[in-house]
Amino acid sequence: MSEPGAAGLILHTSGATARPKMVQLTQQKLAISCGNIAQSQELSDQDISLCAMPLFHIHELMACLGAALVSGAAGR
């Protein structure tokens, strides 16, 4: 098993303030974020998450797929 501080995802920013940059998100931060989203949306293992945006989009990856995985919900 890897360390919680290990890289979980490399995100490319939009470059709104200058040039696009690569930002490392740790596994621990990804898990906490997905857990917070699942809690705020009150997801449970009885829910089904429909992913309508492409999974390369960070919101879709975290709010749809990640939150569903942490809560035990099914993804479609």
Secondary structure, DSSP 8 states (H G I E B T S, - for coil): ---TTSEEEEEE---SSSS--EEEEEHHHHHHHHHHHHHHTT--TT-EE---S-TTSHHIIIIIIIHHHHHT-EE-
